Amino acid sequence: MSQEISLKDLFLQVKNKNEYLKVCAPMVRYSRVQFRTLVKNYGVDLCFTPMILADSFCQNSKARYNEFLTTDTDSPLIVQFAANNANDFLDASKLVHPYANGVDLNCGCPQRWAMKDGYGCSLLSKPDIIQDLVLGVRNNLPSHFSVSVKIRILQDIKKTIELCHQLQSCGVDFITVHGRTPSQKSGEKVNVDALREVCASVQVPIIVNGGVKTLKDADDLYSAVKCNGVMAASGLLTNPALFDGSTKTPQTCIKLWMDLKNKSNDHITFQCYHHHLVFMLEKILTKPERQEFNCLSTFESVDEYLKMNILNDHTTPDYEHSLGNFIKCEFDEGITSQHGKKCRGCGKSTCYCICNRYDCDKTDGKYFSSFLEESDSLDYMETNMFAETL
């Protein structure tokens, strides 16, 4: 992948236009390369991968295959990792360095499993560890490869600003700030005043996140807090054309999604294809229609339903951003061999082993899907997962 795109230049370009960077959030199971390509056709400037556990990514080839897929047009791209020690974060960053424009450290996930294992929001009370993680990447990878951190606001706004200043001194390229505290739920109000104060107090670019369901929401948030970028999560799932001004998913978007599926061959699962359409059609189908659509179980049945009930215009969609060619990633064996195949079935949040048995040779590598069935909802991404279909 080309790394010619500089994140600093990207921020500078939008600043010179008196605009803001439009960003697609890291969403577990949903921020895949096909969806990243889709939203870029509707105004998104920067995309993140799903959050990936750094230690598992280093340890297990199946995790790398399942959690990181990219193409030669998938840029600019930020890979987000959850990590709790500098060694895992640095090594995971080295592995993806040839295929991405930067890495992001997740310090915003408030889920119990993440907090228990020292990931996500648990790091907000450990700025020294965050500093070690950031400096490890900053001091060992080229300067054009960005390193950033995603946080939530703290109850004490002064501590939030102090943390941002510490991150700034470590050399982060930008910071993403979610406008709710770790204890708040996704439906609660975003603290606009706190976000404004953070943006006014920090020199590095700030992307703000939380509560963005429409382009007007994004514009209003940008105007209110004077940030450098606005990130959307569930709003983009429901309407990938959000940043293009559409109030609901347009037919062209659904057609593009079908076409991206067709061009993906075996690089997309039915679950991924279908779940995205469930979100996209939320404002289009009636409740009985949604129930019917949600029960479809094959690519063919879904496509037939769309052609018969949704799509009136059968012209071929135009691309500004194409999917491109899939890249067969070659990961440094010198790094992966040091981490080995260590089973995570010892009380940590995630385990590769089938039914929590500790036989790593039988794992499918899909560590999120099995664990999250018994976990709390992915509230930090502002999404409602269809647990019954997992």
Disulfide bonds with the S-S distance in Angstrom:
none
